[in-house]
């Protein structure tokens, strides 16, 4: 865990938390951190997908391989 730490209190359905901790094999705090990071990754992937067809990319493979 890098950076500052912020303590929070959340109400989470027991079955959801139990399932998530089993899936990660980690404790509650690390499971919540991993879930938040995955949400962040999903948002970045979505932002990249929204650029599909909007960015022109011109690459000369012959020149790059020499």
C-alpha positions as CSV (number, residue, x, y, z in Angstrom):
1,X,0.0,0.0,0.0
2,X,1.6,3.2,-1.1
3,X,0.6,6.8,-0.4
4,X,-1.7,8.0,2.3
5,X,-4.2,5.8,4.0
6,X,-7.8,6.8,4.5
7,X,-9.9,4.9,7.0
8,X,-13.5,4.3,5.9
9,X,-16.5,2.5,7.2
10,X,-18.7,0.7,4.7
11,X,-21.7,-1.5,5.0
12,X,-21.3,-4.5,2.7
13,X,-23.6,-7.5,2.3
14,X,-22.0,-10.4,4.1
15,X,-22.4,-12.8,1.2
16,X,-20.7,-10.4,-1.2
17,X,-17.8,-9.8,1.1
18,X,-17.4,-13.5,1.9
19,X,-17.4,-14.4,-1.8
20,X,-14.9,-11.7,-2.6
21,X,-12.4,-12.7,0.1
22,X,-12.7,-16.3,-1.0
23,X,-12.0,-15.2,-4.6
24,X,-8.9,-13.2,-3.6
25,X,-7.7,-15.4,-0.8
26,X,-6.9,-12.2,1.1
27,X,-8.3,-10.4,4.1
28,X,-11.1,-7.8,4.0
29,X,-8.8,-4.8,3.6
30,X,-6.7,-6.2,0.8
31,X,-9.8,-7.6,-0.9
32,X,-11.4,-4.1,-0.9
33,X,-8.2,-2.5,-2.2
34,X,-8.0,-5.1,-5.0
35,X,-11.6,-4.5,-5.9
36,X,-11.1,-0.7,-6.0
37,X,-8.0,-1.1,-8.2
38,X,-9.9,-3.4,-10.6
39,X,-12.6,-0.7,-10.9
40,X,-9.9,1.8,-11.8
41,X,-8.4,-0.6,-14.4
42,X,-11.9,-1.1,-15.9
43,X,-12.4,2.6,-16.2
44,X,-9.1,3.1,-18.0
45,X,-9.8,0.2,-20.4
46,X,-13.2,1.7,-21.1
47,X,-11.6,5.1,-21.8
48,X,-9.2,3.5,-24.2
49,X,-12.0,1.6,-26.0
50,X,-13.8,4.9,-26.5
51,X,-10.9,6.0,-28.6
52,X,-11.3,3.1,-31.0
53,X,-11.4,4.5,-34.6
54,X,-10.6,8.0,-33.5
55,X,-6.8,7.8,-33.3
56,X,-4.8,7.6,-36.5
57,X,-1.7,5.4,-36.2
58,X,0.8,5.2,-39.1
59,X,3.7,2.8,-38.6
60,X,6.2,1.5,-41.1
61,X,7.0,-2.0,-39.9
62,X,10.0,-2.3,-42.2
63,X,11.7,0.8,-40.7
64,X,11.0,-0.2,-37.1
65,X,12.5,-3.7,-37.5
66,X,15.8,-2.6,-39.0
